[in-house]
């Protein structure tokens, strides 16, 4: 496949479906704030999908990168006067650096030992954030996080105080990162990650340094998740301690699994379903997480490829039925 065809595949199909969802969400959902929250967690799930869906690494460390990005962006804006893009860049670097540190140690082990290492790092990060209350606000969180306007070369492009303006900015960020992630998974690097997921021993035997590839996947995932954490802090004007606790990692993993591992668009579906489910049921029934557990069990048992896998299966069946009906009509016409 030549370069032009690869670029065409990146900017068509799934990318157009993601763009359509991004355009329609603020029109169909009750508020732009809810739509913004969905896109932010879709970014976090997308970063997780690069590890779980394409590299086969089940990491409970995503909260470290999410919370770390939120804290770094907030602190740089509050104490150093960083603007919007500067704070997001700092959050991306912080998320990537934390991911490099965690990945460098965790990828030395595989299987359950790798999972337990990432879980232990998340617990350590949580208690570290709790202890450093002068920086993080401790249990109260980091308050008065600003949402600066979008400026470029000293010129203000947009004031993001309104919910729709901020949604537009987050939507643009989401699509840029979505296209970047599509480019990554369609590159030789992405193909190698899939080879490692399928059979790491064989990938190593043919000459690939699998630990280097896994570490780079960790860094990319951490950078994306760090940006998501920073955007979430700006959305709330607050960086809570819960951003960096184990439950956040679990939520991001659940979004990834329900949406569909190995599918970037599934990350958007998973985040949308979980955020909307929480928004609808949390005010009705305080134990709504039970329903979430039932939904996760149902997806794992009956839709192992996730929601997007189920959608693809329905589309495939519809095409097969349509093709069968066309062939039948053609045979009947020939018989006449």
Secondary structure, 3 states (H helix, E strand, C coil): CCHHHHHHHHCCCHHHHHHHHHHHHHHHCCCHHHHHHHHHHHHHHHHHHHHHCCCCCCCCCHHHHHHHHHHHHHHHHHHCCCCHHHHHHHHHHHHHHHHHHHHHHHCCCCCHHHHHHHHHHHHHHHHHHHHCHHHHCHHHCEECCCCCCEEECCEEEECCCCHHHHHHHHHHHHHHHHHHHHHHHCCHHHHHHHHHHHCHHHHHHCCCCHHHHHHHHHHHHHHHHHHHHHHHHHHHCEECHHHHCHHHHHHHHHHHHHHCCCCHHHHHHHHHHHHHHHHHHCCCCCCCHHHHHHHHHHHHHHCCCHHHHHHHHHHHHHHHHHHHHHHHHHHHHHHC
